[in-house]
Amino acid sequence: MLRKICAIGNSRGVSIPVEALEKLHLSVGSTVDVKLDEAGSKIVIEPARKKKYPKSIDKEFVSQVNEFIEKYGPALKELSKK
């Protein structure tokens, strides 16, 4: 199926047919992973999968660490340069 690239603000986008979205159980607001294939010749778009952690890892702790990194990541990156 051919699609055209369109402007979306300062970015570019491609519409995805409803049939494909339904088959993958995606809807408006779903998160997808966009990457190039190994040869760098194809764009691959696939549903983002939640990371699965071993049962021994506390999910609440992982959530707190992710929040910390999101909040303080830029400051930590700057400090690492010094």
TORLO-225853 format. One record per atom (N, C-alpha, C): residue number from 1; residue in three letters; atom name; x, y, z. Coordinates in pm, whole numbers. Atoms other than C-alpha are relative to their C-alpha. Layout:
# residues N
+-----+-----+----+--------+--------+--------+
|   k |   r |  a |      x |      y |      z |
+-----+-----+----+--------+--------+--------+
| NUM | ALA | CA |      X |      Y |      Z |
...
+-----+-----+----+--------+--------+--------+
***
This chain:
# residues 82
+-----+-----+----+--------+--------+--------+
|   k |   r |  a |      x |      y |      z |
+-----+-----+----+--------+--------+--------+
|   1 | MET |  N |     84 |   -118 |      0 |
|   1 | MET | CA |      0 |      0 |      0 |
|   1 | MET |  C |     88 |    124 |      0 |
|   2 | LEU |  N |    -79 |   -122 |     13 |
|   2 | LEU | CA |    146 |    330 |   -105 |
|   2 | LEU |  C |    -60 |    111 |     86 |
|   3 | ARG |  N |     40 |   -114 |    -82 |
|   3 | ARG | CA |    131 |    631 |    124 |
|   3 | ARG |  C |     94 |    115 |    -32 |
|   4 | LYS |  N |    -85 |   -117 |     19 |
|   4 | LYS | CA |    264 |    985 |     97 |
|   4 | LYS |  C |     42 |     53 |    136 |
|   5 | ILE |  N |    -48 |    -64 |   -122 |
|   5 | ILE | CA |    474 |   1157 |    360 |
|   5 | ILE |  C |    -63 |    138 |      7 |
|   6 | CYS |  N |     64 |   -130 |    -17 |
|   6 | CYS | CA |    296 |   1461 |    501 |
|   6 | CYS |  C |     69 |     76 |    113 |
|   7 | ALA |  N |    -57 |    -84 |   -105 |
|   7 | ALA | CA |    403 |   1752 |    720 |
|   7 | ALA |  C |    -92 |     -2 |    121 |
|   8 | ILE |  N |     71 |     -6 |   -128 |
|   8 | ILE | CA |    302 |   1740 |   1087 |
|   8 | ILE |  C |     84 |     90 |     88 |
|   9 | GLY |  N |    -83 |    -97 |    -72 |
|   9 | GLY | CA |    438 |   2056 |   1249 |
|   9 | GLY |  C |    137 |      4 |    -63 |
|  10 | ASN |  N |   -137 |      3 |     52 |
|  10 | ASN | CA |    817 |   2042 |   1216 |
|  10 | ASN |  C |     44 |   -141 |    -36 |
|  11 | SER |  N |    -32 |    139 |     29 |
|  11 | SER | CA |    805 |   1664 |   1170 |
|  11 | SER |  C |    -68 |    -43 |   -129 |
|  12 | ARG |  N |     66 |     60 |    116 |
|  12 | ARG | CA |    688 |   1436 |    891 |
|  12 | ARG |  C |    -69 |   -126 |     47 |
|  13 | GLY |  N |     74 |    119 |    -40 |
|  13 | GLY | CA |    438 |   1153 |    910 |
|  13 | GLY |  C |    -59 |    -73 |   -117 |
|  14 | VAL |  N |     65 |     86 |     99 |
|  14 | VAL | CA |    268 |    874 |    723 |
|  14 | VAL |  C |   -126 |    -54 |     66 |
|  15 | SER |  N |    123 |     56 |    -56 |
|  15 | SER | CA |    -93 |    767 |    774 |
|  15 | SER |  C |      8 |   -152 |     -5 |
|  16 | ILE |  N |      2 |    146 |     -8 |
|  16 | ILE | CA |   -147 |    406 |    876 |
|  16 | ILE |  C |   -145 |    -45 |    -18 |
|  17 | PRO |  N |    138 |     45 |     24 |
|  17 | PRO | CA |   -453 |    222 |    742 |
|  17 | PRO |  C |    -65 |    -57 |    126 |
|  18 | VAL |  N |     76 |     46 |   -116 |
|  18 | VAL | CA |   -723 |    146 |    999 |
|  18 | VAL |  C |      9 |   -152 |     15 |
|  19 | GLU |  N |     -5 |    147 |     -6 |
|  19 | GLU | CA |   -711 |   -224 |    908 |
|  19 | GLU |  C |    128 |    -48 |     69 |
|  20 | ALA |  N |   -128 |     38 |    -62 |
|  20 | ALA | CA |   -343 |   -245 |   1008 |
|  20 | ALA |  C |     -2 |     34 |    149 |
|  21 | LEU |  N |      8 |    -39 |   -141 |
|  21 | LEU | CA |   -407 |    -56 |   1333 |
|  21 | LEU |  C |    -86 |    -98 |     79 |
|  22 | GLU |  N |     90 |     93 |    -69 |
|  22 | GLU | CA |   -696 |   -284 |   1423 |
|  22 | GLU |  C |     66 |   -136 |     19 |
|  23 | LYS |  N |    -66 |    131 |     -9 |
|  23 | LYS | CA |   -494 |   -599 |   1348 |
|  23 | LYS |  C |    105 |     -2 |    110 |
|  24 | LEU |  N |   -104 |    -11 |   -102 |
|  24 | LEU | CA |   -216 |   -476 |   1580 |
|  24 | LEU |  C |    -53 |     53 |    134 |
|  25 | HIS |  N |     65 |    -52 |   -122 |
|  25 | HIS | CA |   -464 |   -349 |   1844 |
|  25 | HIS |  C |     59 |    135 |     39 |
|  26 | LEU |  N |    -51 |   -134 |    -24 |
|  26 | LEU | CA |   -336 |      8 |   1809 |
|  26 | LEU |  C |   -112 |    101 |    -25 |
|  27 | SER |  N |     97 |   -108 |     20 |
|  27 | SER | CA |   -535 |    330 |   1831 |
|  27 | SER |  C |     71 |    132 |     22 |
|  28 | VAL |  N |    -57 |   -132 |    -23 |
|  28 | VAL | CA |   -480 |    703 |   1858 |
|  28 | VAL |  C |     54 |      6 |    142 |
|  29 | GLY |  N |    -63 |     -8 |   -131 |
|  29 | GLY | CA |   -237 |    759 |   2146 |
|  29 | GLY |  C |     87 |   -121 |     32 |
|  30 | SER |  N |    -86 |    117 |    -24 |
|  30 | SER | CA |    -74 |    414 |   2123 |
|  30 | SER |  C |    145 |     38 |    -26 |
|  31 | THR |  N |   -142 |    -26 |     18 |
|  31 | THR | CA |    304 |    413 |   2150 |
|  31 | THR |  C |     58 |   -104 |    -94 |
|  32 | VAL |  N |    -68 |     90 |     94 |
|  32 | VAL | CA |    509 |    267 |   1865 |
|  32 | VAL |  C |    149 |     28 |      2 |
|  33 | ASP |  N |   -145 |    -13 |      9 |
|  33 | ASP | CA |    880 |    210 |   1814 |
|  33 | ASP |  C |     34 |     16 |   -148 |
|  34 | VAL |  N |    -39 |    -27 |    138 |
|  34 | VAL | CA |   1025 |    360 |   1493 |
|  34 | VAL |  C |    151 |    -12 |    -10 |
|  35 | LYS |  N |   -144 |     19 |     16 |
|  35 | LYS | CA |   1366 |    244 |   1377 |
|  35 | LYS |  C |     32 |    -39 |   -143 |
|  36 | LEU |  N |    -47 |     47 |    130 |
|  36 | LEU | CA |   1573 |    166 |   1070 |
|  36 | LEU |  C |     42 |   -145 |     14 |
|  37 | ASP |  N |    -48 |    138 |     -3 |
|  37 | ASP | CA |   1645 |   -195 |    979 |
|  37 | ASP |  C |    152 |     -1 |      0 |
|  38 | GLU |  N |   -146 |     10 |    -12 |
|  38 | GLU | CA |   2001 |   -322 |   1007 |
|  38 | GLU |  C |     74 |     58 |   -119 |
|  39 | ALA |  N |    -65 |    -53 |    120 |
|  39 | ALA | CA |   2085 |   -227 |    650 |
|  39 | ALA |  C |    -25 |    149 |    -17 |
|  40 | GLY |  N |     33 |   -142 |     10 |
|  40 | GLY | CA |   1936 |    117 |    702 |
|  40 | GLY |  C |    -79 |     34 |   -123 |
|  41 | SER |  N |     73 |    -23 |    124 |
|  41 | SER | CA |   1717 |     74 |    397 |
|  41 | SER |  C |   -152 |     -3 |     18 |
|  42 | LYS |  N |    144 |      6 |    -27 |
|  42 | LYS | CA |   1375 |     32 |    564 |
|  42 | LYS |  C |    -32 |     66 |    133 |
|  43 | ILE |  N |     53 |    -54 |   -126 |
|  43 | ILE | CA |   1175 |    214 |    828 |
|  43 | ILE |  C |    -92 |   -107 |     58 |
|  44 | VAL |  N |     82 |    101 |    -66 |
|  44 | VAL | CA |   1025 |    -31 |   1077 |
|  44 | VAL |  C |    -79 |     67 |    111 |
|  45 | ILE |  N |     88 |    -54 |   -104 |
|  45 | ILE | CA |    726 |     73 |   1287 |
|  45 | ILE |  C |    -69 |   -119 |     64 |
|  46 | GLU |  N |     64 |    112 |    -69 |
|  46 | GLU | CA |    610 |   -173 |   1552 |
|  46 | GLU |  C |    -53 |     46 |    134 |
|  47 | PRO |  N |     54 |    -39 |   -131 |
|  47 | PRO | CA |    400 |   -157 |   1867 |
|  47 | PRO |  C |    107 |     -6 |    106 |
|  48 | ALA |  N |    -95 |      0 |   -112 |
|  48 | ALA | CA |    603 |    -64 |   2173 |
|  48 | ALA |  C |    -46 |   -106 |     98 |
|  49 | ARG |  N |     30 |    106 |    -97 |
|  49 | ARG | CA |    619 |   -353 |   2413 |
|  49 | ARG |  C |     48 |     43 |    137 |
|  50 | LYS |  N |    -41 |    -31 |   -136 |
|  50 | LYS | CA |    629 |   -307 |   2786 |
|  50 | LYS |  C |    116 |    -91 |     37 |
|  51 | LYS |  N |   -114 |     79 |    -45 |
|  51 | LYS | CA |    956 |   -419 |   2938 |
|  51 | LYS |  C |    -46 |    -94 |    110 |
|  52 | LYS |  N |     33 |     98 |   -105 |
|  52 | LYS | CA |    922 |   -733 |   3142 |
|  52 | LYS |  C |    123 |    -18 |     87 |
|  53 | TYR |  N |   -108 |     14 |    -96 |
|  53 | TYR | CA |   1132 |   -756 |   3455 |
|  53 | TYR |  C |    -16 |   -132 |     74 |
|  54 | PRO |  N |     10 |    121 |    -82 |
|  54 | PRO | CA |   1216 |  -1065 |   3655 |
|  54 | PRO |  C |    -84 |     27 |    124 |
|  55 | LYS |  N |     88 |    -15 |   -116 |
|  55 | LYS | CA |    979 |  -1127 |   3947 |
|  55 | LYS |  C |     73 |     58 |    121 |
|  56 | SER |  N |    -77 |    -47 |   -115 |
|  56 | SER | CA |   1261 |  -1040 |   4188 |
|  56 | SER |  C |     18 |    152 |      0 |
|  57 | ILE |  N |    -16 |   -146 |      8 |
|  57 | ILE | CA |   1265 |   -676 |   4069 |
|  57 | ILE |  C |   -133 |     67 |     32 |
|  58 | ASP |  N |    119 |    -72 |    -45 |
|  58 | ASP | CA |   1017 |   -446 |   4241 |
|  58 | ASP |  C |    -41 |    103 |   -105 |
|  59 | LYS |  N |     48 |    -91 |    104 |
|  59 | LYS | CA |    807 |   -265 |   3977 |
|  59 | LYS |  C |     -9 |    145 |     49 |
|  60 | GLU |  N |      9 |   -135 |    -58 |
|  60 | GLU | CA |    754 |     33 |   4209 |
|  60 | GLU |  C |    137 |     65 |      3 |
|  61 | PHE |  N |   -136 |    -53 |     -1 |
|  61 | PHE | CA |   1129 |     74 |   4247 |
|  61 | PHE |  C |     43 |     40 |   -140 |
|  62 | VAL |  N |    -33 |    -32 |    139 |
|  62 | VAL | CA |   1177 |     63 |   3869 |
|  62 | VAL |  C |    -70 |    129 |    -43 |
|  63 | SER |  N |     75 |   -121 |     32 |
|  63 | SER | CA |    907 |    328 |   3833 |
|  63 | SER |  C |     65 |    123 |     63 |
|  64 | GLN |  N |    -65 |   -112 |    -68 |
|  64 | GLN | CA |   1079 |    552 |   4089 |
|  64 | GLN |  C |    132 |     35 |    -65 |
|  65 | VAL |  N |   -128 |    -25 |     67 |
|  65 | VAL | CA |   1417 |    512 |   3918 |
|  65 | VAL |  C |    -24 |     70 |   -134 |
|  66 | ASN |  N |     30 |    -63 |    129 |
|  66 | ASN | CA |   1263 |    599 |   3579 |
|  66 | ASN |  C |    -43 |    146 |     18 |
|  67 | GLU |  N |     42 |   -138 |    -28 |
|  67 | GLU | CA |   1098 |    910 |   3727 |
|  67 | GLU |  C |    121 |     87 |     37 |
|  68 | PHE |  N |   -120 |    -72 |    -40 |
|  68 | PHE | CA |   1430 |   1013 |   3884 |
|  68 | PHE |  C |     84 |     34 |   -122 |
|  69 | ILE |  N |    -81 |    -22 |    120 |
|  69 | ILE | CA |   1614 |    971 |   3554 |
|  69 | ILE |  C |    -65 |    104 |    -90 |
|  70 | GLU |  N |     70 |    -98 |     84 |
|  70 | GLU | CA |   1347 |   1166 |   3366 |
|  70 | GLU |  C |     14 |    141 |     58 |
|  71 | LYS |  N |     -6 |   -131 |    -64 |
|  71 | LYS | CA |   1356 |   1449 |   3620 |
|  71 | LYS |  C |    141 |     58 |      6 |
|  72 | TYR |  N |   -136 |    -50 |    -24 |
|  72 | TYR | CA |   1730 |   1473 |   3686 |
|  72 | TYR |  C |    100 |    -40 |   -109 |
|  73 | GLY |  N |    -89 |     46 |    106 |
|  73 | GLY | CA |   1874 |   1315 |   3369 |
|  73 | GLY |  C |     84 |    110 |    -63 |
|  74 | PRO |  N |    -80 |   -107 |     62 |
|  74 | PRO | CA |   1977 |   1643 |   3201 |
|  74 | PRO |  C |    107 |     56 |     94 |
|  75 | ALA |  N |    -98 |    -51 |    -96 |
|  75 | ALA | CA |   2149 |   1768 |   3519 |
|  75 | ALA |  C |    114 |   -100 |     20 |
|  76 | LEU |  N |   -102 |    103 |    -17 |
|  76 | LEU | CA |   2331 |   1438 |   3566 |
|  76 | LEU |  C |     90 |     -8 |   -122 |
|  77 | LYS |  N |    -79 |      4 |    124 |
|  77 | LYS | CA |   2443 |   1444 |   3202 |
|  77 | LYS |  C |    100 |    116 |     -2 |
|  78 | GLU |  N |    -90 |   -116 |     -5 |
|  78 | GLU | CA |   2588 |   1794 |   3248 |
|  78 | GLU |  C |    111 |    -21 |    103 |
|  79 | LEU |  N |   -100 |     25 |   -103 |
|  79 | LEU | CA |   2762 |   1694 |   3570 |
|  79 | LEU |  C |    105 |   -102 |    -46 |
|  80 | SER |  N |    -94 |    102 |     46 |
|  80 | SER | CA |   2921 |   1395 |   3397 |
|  80 | SER |  C |    104 |     57 |    -95 |
|  81 | LYS |  N |    -94 |    -64 |     93 |
|  81 | LYS | CA |   3092 |   1633 |   3151 |
|  81 | LYS |  C |    112 |     73 |     73 |
|  82 | LYS |  N |    -96 |    -78 |    -76 |
|  82 | LYS | CA |   3283 |   1806 |   3431 |
|  82 | LYS |  C |    106 |    -84 |     63 |
+-----+-----+----+--------+--------+--------+
***
